[in-house]
Amino acid sequence: MTLFERDGSEVEALLTDRYLERVLDRATGGPSIGPVDALLKPVLRDAADQLRRDLVRVHPSFRFEERLASRLAEAAAALRMPAAVGAEGGVVPIGILGQASLEGDGRDEDVFLFDDEDDLDRRELSRPLLIGGALTSAAISLAGAAWVAWRARPARRGGAMVRAARAVREARLAAVHAGRLD
Amino acid sequence: MFASTSRCNAMARPVFGRVKAAGEAGSARVTHLDRDRALVEEARRDPASFDALYRRYLAQVYSYAYYELGDHHEAEDATERTFLAALTNLHRFEERARPGDGDGASTFRVWLFRIARNVVANQRRGRRRHPQAPIEAAALVADPLDVEGGVAVRDEAAAAWRAVGRLPADRRRAVVLRFVEEMSTAEIAGVLGRSEGAVRVLIHRALRTVARDLGRGGRSR
């Protein structure tokens, strides 16, 4: 490609861009086609007009919209959850990290999401931390319950009254067995 | 207060402007003016407020995913992933100047579409096949009350969808962002990570290919 051809192509690209600006503006009451736009090849103008007309925006279903809104509300509520309730780790929606390294075609030179390896490590650690926190809490709770149960068990040895009552009860039982109280 | 431009999608573009704060007679500060700034700040304070941004951009993101994936269910899946990723990473979003004002310009919409682009790319990579633009979806543009005219419009729309579906991936994305999402060249450059000049050339070449394709189809009909 010669320099002239390259320049010609760039000029044509600029004309196309300018024409598209006007075409898209027209829909919102912008100015109509100007004299400079007539420099663009008619076949390109026709193609642009047809794409403008036929490439319509597609809307999702209302059901999907509301379902996703609920899902986002849940995620938002989880984001607001204070760390004091045992969530030592952050809350990460499961499925996002696994699915999305979020690097496009491998050509995304300016990756903006999860591009920080330290940050990624921290995010990967957040769930084990959360689980670890929960397990630790459960273990402490179990140990506490066992200690309380041990402390609350009935005393084996009592005071003088208890010993006297026990002696009377044992004497009565022995008498019953001997048949003396029948 | 807000600077206005003549672009169709100027409201979504970040614009530098000089504003005078109340009581600051004579002194001015340079600030970014972004349509979504208030909503983004509110969503940062209270994640539940993200709903407003979601409602504003749902159709756009879904539409982009649908044109790229050609399937309603897959488009829904990609849309869901996109918004969940945006919500959980909102703290990482930075409002920046436009490309003409410096490198790495971005707005919330550009940022959101970059997420969408990456999510869709992952999804396409996952299914390992080139998607076809769903021709039946072209029926959406036909007038249901005008049967004869509807058929013609449908055929024409189907031809356009087919032509766009046959474009190389980068040109197809650029065309969809330009015609469906009505993004400016600068915004598309931000989404695709290209220069504005490169985007102009991409769209111009895409248009040439589509024109050739439509012309050939027209002659054969």
Contacts between the chains, C-beta under 8 A, distances in Angstrom:
chain1	res1	chain2	res2	distance
A	9	B	201	7.2
A	9	B	204	7.6
A	10	B	197	7.4
A	10	B	200	7.9
A	10	B	201	7.1
A	12	B	204	6.1
A	13	B	197	7.8
A	13	B	200	4.3
A	13	B	201	4.8
A	13	B	203	7.5
A	13	B	204	3.9
A	14	B	200	6.4
A	16	B	200	7.1
A	16	B	203	6.5
A	16	B	204	4.4
A	16	B	207	6.0
A	17	B	185	5.8
A	17	B	200	4.7
A	17	B	203	7.0
A	17	B	204	7.5
A	20	B	178	6.4
A	20	B	203	7.1
A	21	B	7	6.9
A	21	B	8	7.7
A	21	B	184	7.9
A	24	B	8	4.5
A	24	B	9	7.7
A	24	B	178	7.9
A	24	B	179	8.0
A	24	B	182	5.4
A	25	B	6	6.9
A	25	B	7	7.3
A	25	B	8	5.0
A	27	B	8	6.8
A	28	B	8	4.9
A	30	B	6	6.5
A	30	B	8	6.5
A	31	B	6	7.9
A	43	B	211	4.7
A	43	B	215	6.6
A	44	B	204	8.0
A	44	B	207	5.4
A	44	B	208	6.7
A	44	B	211	5.6
A	46	B	211	6.9
A	46	B	214	7.9
A	47	B	207	5.3
A	47	B	208	8.0
A	47	B	210	5.0
A	47	B	211	3.6
A	47	B	214	6.0
A	48	B	207	6.0
A	50	B	156	6.9
A	50	B	160	5.5
A	50	B	214	6.5
A	51	B	160	5.9
A	51	B	164	7.2
A	51	B	175	6.8
A	51	B	179	4.8
A	51	B	207	7.6
A	51	B	210	6.6
A	52	B	179	5.9
A	53	B	141	7.6
A	53	B	157	8.0
A	54	B	138	7.1
A	54	B	141	5.9
A	54	B	156	6.4
A	54	B	157	4.1
A	54	B	160	3.9
A	54	B	161	7.0
A	55	B	67	7.7
A	55	B	160	6.6
A	55	B	161	7.6
A	55	B	164	6.8
A	55	B	175	7.6
A	55	B	176	7.1
A	55	B	179	4.4
A	55	B	180	5.0
A	56	B	140	6.0
A	56	B	141	5.2
A	56	B	180	7.4
A	57	B	59	6.0
A	57	B	60	7.1
A	57	B	63	4.6
A	57	B	180	5.6
A	57	B	181	7.7
A	58	B	59	7.7
A	58	B	62	6.8
A	58	B	63	4.7
A	58	B	66	4.8
A	58	B	67	7.5
A	58	B	75	7.9
A	58	B	137	6.7
A	58	B	140	6.7
A	59	B	59	4.9
A	59	B	62	7.0
A	59	B	63	7.4
A	60	B	58	6.6
A	60	B	59	7.0
A	60	B	62	4.4
A	60	B	72	7.8
A	60	B	75	7.4
A	60	B	76	6.3
A	60	B	79	6.8
A	64	B	76	5.3
A	64	B	79	7.9
A	65	B	58	6.1
A	68	B	54	7.5
A	68	B	58	7.6
A	68	B	76	7.9
A	68	B	79	7.0
A	68	B	80	5.5
A	68	B	83	6.6
A	69	B	51	6.2
A	69	B	54	6.6
A	69	B	55	7.7
A	71	B	80	6.8
A	71	B	84	7.2
A	72	B	50	6.2
A	72	B	51	6.7
A	72	B	54	5.8
A	72	B	83	6.0
A	72	B	84	7.0
A	72	B	87	5.9
A	73	B	48	6.4
A	73	B	51	7.0
A	75	B	47	7.6
A	75	B	84	6.0
A	75	B	87	5.6
A	75	B	88	6.8
A	76	B	46	8.0
A	76	B	47	3.6
A	76	B	48	4.6
A	76	B	50	5.8
A	76	B	51	7.9
A	76	B	87	6.5
A	77	B	47	7.7
A	77	B	48	7.1
A	79	B	47	4.4
A	79	B	87	7.3
A	79	B	88	7.0
A	80	B	46	7.5
A	80	B	47	5.8
A	80	B	48	7.4
A	92	B	88	7.1
A	93	B	84	5.3
A	93	B	88	6.2
A	95	B	81	7.9
A	96	B	81	6.6
A	96	B	84	5.8
A	96	B	85	5.7
A	96	B	88	6.9
A	99	B	81	6.5
A	99	B	119	8.0
A	99	B	122	6.5
A	100	B	81	6.4
A	100	B	85	6.4
A	100	B	118	6.8
A	100	B	119	5.9
A	100	B	122	5.6
A	101	B	122	7.2
A	102	B	85	6.8
A	102	B	115	6.6
A	102	B	118	4.2
A	102	B	119	6.7
A	102	B	122	7.0
A	103	B	118	6.2
A	103	B	121	8.0
A	104	B	117	5.6
A	104	B	118	4.6
A	104	B	121	4.2
A	105	B	121	5.4
A	105	B	169	7.3
A	107	B	193	7.3
A	108	B	114	7.9
A	108	B	118	6.6
A	108	B	193	5.8
A	109	B	193	6.1
A	110	B	104	6.7
A	110	B	193	5.7
A	111	B	118	8.0
A	112	B	92	7.2
A	112	B	111	6.9
A	112	B	114	6.1
A	112	B	115	7.9
A	113	B	85	6.5
A	113	B	89	5.6
A	113	B	92	7.1
A	113	B	114	8.0
A	113	B	115	6.2
A	113	B	118	7.1
A	114	B	89	7.9
